[in-house]
Amino acid sequence: MGQTVVTGNVRPVAEIKISVFGLDRHIRWDIGAFGEDHDARAELVRLSLQRAGTAADVEGAHTNGVRVIAVASGGSDETALRDAGAERYSPTFATPISSSNSCAVAISETADERARR
């Protein structure tokens, strides 16, 4: 999935603050959440989790030779993840996935799903 930033700062200010310390090199700004998205910090985390887990993650895994178990808890639905080439699919992390060969990547989980584990 990559790293991102969740902050009450507006995105341009967050980008400046992070880049000053040289920490912006591996940031996925597109899946972050910022002050202009919502006032409540908890909502910012939820928004960021929704933005993660896209078909781009499947494509990125395949580029690196990794088979994918896709979980549609992010920004893409089952059709988009399957169209991107996910070898296996699950609607949530709570749903068992059978696989006769190893797959190395699962697309993001929501806070609710983590709490249920």
N, C-alpha and C positions, 0 to 999 in steps of 0.2 A: 504494500500500500504506500509506503513512504512516510515521511515526516510532514507535519503541517504545524500551523500556529492557530491557537484559539485565544483571542484576547478582546478586551473591551476597546482597544484602540481601533481607529479606522484603518483599513488595509494599507493606505499609503504611509501612514505613520509607523505601523508595524513593520513594513518592509524596510524603512530607513533604520529603525532601531535594531532589527536583526542583522542587517547588512553591515552596520558600523562595527560589529564584533566578528564579522566574517562567517556568520552562522547561516546565511541564506543559500548556500550552495546546493543543499539537498532538500530544500523546502518545496513542498507541493502546495503552492498558494491557492490553486483551484479547489482544493478540498478543505481549506481552512474556514474559519468563521470569525467575523470581525464586528467591531462596534456598530457599524452601519447595518448589520444584519439583524441585531436584536439587542435590547438593553440587558436582559437577564443572562448571566454567564452560563447557567445550566442549559439554557436554550441554545447558546452558541455551541456547546459541546454536542448537543443533539443534532444541530444543523451540520456540523462537520462530519459526524458519523454518517449522516444521510448522503452527504456528497461523496464519500469514499465508496469503494466497492463498485467500480464501474467496469464496463467492457474494456476500457483502456488497461485495467489491471490484468485482465486475461491476456490481452495482446502483449503486454510487457513480460508476463511470465513465459509465453510461447517464444518470444524473441530470445529468451535466455534458456530455452530447452526444457522448460518446466511444464508438466501437465497440471491441469487446474481442476480443483473442486470448487465450484462457484456457489456462493451463498448470497442470495438476493436480499441482503439487508442494507445495501448501500443505495447508490443512485441509479442502478440498472435493474430491470426486471428479468425474469427467466428468459424471455425471448431474446433480449439484447445480449445476455451472457452466453446463451447457446449459439447465437449467430456469430459471436466473437470467437467461438471455438472451445468453450469449456467442455472438458471431457465428462465431467460429472456435475450434477446440479442438486442443490438442496434449498428449500425455501427458508430454512432457519438452521442454526447450529444444533437445535434440539432434535432435528430429524436425522436418524441414522443414515449413513451413506455407505453402501457396500462397494468395495472395489477389489478386484483381483490383482491389480497392479498398483504400485505406490504413486500417489499424486502429492505434490508438495505445497500447493498454494490453496488457501481458502480466502475468499473475499470477505471483507470486514464484517464484524458483528456489532449489533447495537448494544447500548448499556443495558437494556431490558434483557437481552439474551445472555449477557455476561452474568447478570444478577440471578438468572434461573439456573446457571451451572452450579 
